[in-house]
Amino acid sequence: MREFKVRSVHLPAIVCLLTAMLSTSSTAQEKPSQSLATAPPSETSKYLGSETCKTCHEEIYNGWEKTPHWKTTLNTKGGPSKQGCEGCHGPGADHVAGGGDKTKIFVFEGKSRQETSARCLTCHGEAHEQSHFAQSAHSSSDVGCLDCHSPHHAKEKEFLLVQEQPQLCYGCHTSAKADFAKPYHHRVNEGLVQCVDCHNPHGTETVRQLRSLPSGDFICYKCHVDKQGPFVYEHVPVKTEGCTRCHSPHGSTNPKLLNVMPVNMLCLQCHTFSTQLTAGGPIGPAHNQSAKYQACTMCHTQIHGSNFSNVFFK
């Protein structure tokens, strides 16, 4: 009987304690919800999503969803500021609330090239391909992203170019266009080679925005592998001055894209007869060039470098 009394005394106390705890918990949960309700909308809440944009800009949206930029709608890591239409144009809540007020959103039309390019580089500037754009020849010549690319009206779908290569490049680089029309040329006009195979239009650390191999060698060796070496006996100009010391890479009136013809005249630009002028430099020919052997490469066949002959005979 005594044990029953003790339990009956403690039971009401336990019930009261549990009731007080539940009451405190519910009060604590109500406070945050009340504070969220009264808090001003955050910057994140101003992003409405691309589907909202579609209600007014359906034609533009239907074209845009077929481009690589549509993939940004799947970007969950970057958040709404990196997704869809608002990834480029900024949050659209004020624009919608203002009845389509263009001043409430970023509109590319009418902006300077520096402003529009900076907008593009907020995403693309992190990529290796575009990381040198600010120091590029195009940027310093006031060429912006939208001069070559169009997010909504591109003629080329992979890179959103306003025109297909090489005609896009020829619009400015008229001398290159003339070179590719010469009898001997890299087959760019035929579509077998593209300008961007050798050049990075967004800039590089090398001259003429040329690409280079991971080894640091010239991009020419990407195709002309047999000329790369290393060789036991290197032809010094090949490594120090590059392929353009003897060749015109875009096009030439001479076979093998040579700068000068005949071949011996090209070689004699460095290998002169005068020992006084070339003291410490490359030696001149040891035979009469006017009588025979006018093409030096008839004997010096391995002119790009050799593993067996210091005069490049084999």
C-alpha positions, 0 to 999 in steps of 0.5 A: 500500500505504501509503494502505491501512494508514492507512485500516485504522488509522483505521476501528477508531477511528471505530467505537469513537467511534460506539459510545461516542456511542450508549451515551452517548445511550441513557444520557441517554434512560434518565435522564429516563424513570426520573425521570418514573416516580418523580415524583409525579403532577402536578395535570394527571394528576388530570383523568380526562375526562368519559367517566370521569364518565359511567360512574357519572353516565350519566343526568346526562351524557346530559342534559349533552351536549345543552347548550352546556357540552358544547362545553368538551370541545373546548377544547384551548387551556384544558387539562383544567381548562376541559374537560367535567365537571371544568371546573366540578367540579374534578379527579376522580381523588381522587373516583374513588379515594375510591369517589365521595367527594363531599368530594374534588370540588367539589359545588355543592349546599350551597355559598353563592351567592358560592362557586357564582357565583365558580366560574361566573365563572372561565370566564364572567367573561371575557365582555363580557356577564358582566363587571360581575356583581360590581357588579350589582344582582343580586349585591348582592341576593345573587342567584347564577348558579344562581338563574336558571341550571341546568347540568343541569336547565334548562327553557330550552336556549340560556341554561340558564334554570330557567324561560322568560322573562318568568316567571323575571323575574316571580318577583322583579320583581312590579311589572314584571309588573303594568306589563306587564298594563296596557292599553298595554305593550311586548309582553313577555307576547306574546313579541315583546320579552324583558326581556334586550332592554333589561336585562342581568341580569348588570349594566351601568355604567348604572342599572337594569342597562339596556343601551346602544347602542355610541354610548352612547345609550339602548337605546330607540333600538335600536327607535325609531330615528327618535327618536335624532337628532342633531337641530339642535334637541334637546328637552333632557329627551330627551338629559339625562333619557332617555325615562322622563321622559315614558314608562313603558317597561314599561306604562301606562294612558295611550296611547303609554306616557305617564306623565301624561294629558292630554298638556298636563298632562305638558308643563306639568310643565316648561313652567309659566306662571310666568316667575318659577319658570322663569327661565332654564328652558323657556318656558310656553305662549303661549295659553289651554290651557283653551279649545283645543289641549289636546294640545300635540303637535297643533302641536308634532309633532316633540317628540323633536327637529327639524331645522327648528323650534326649537319642534318644529313640523315 
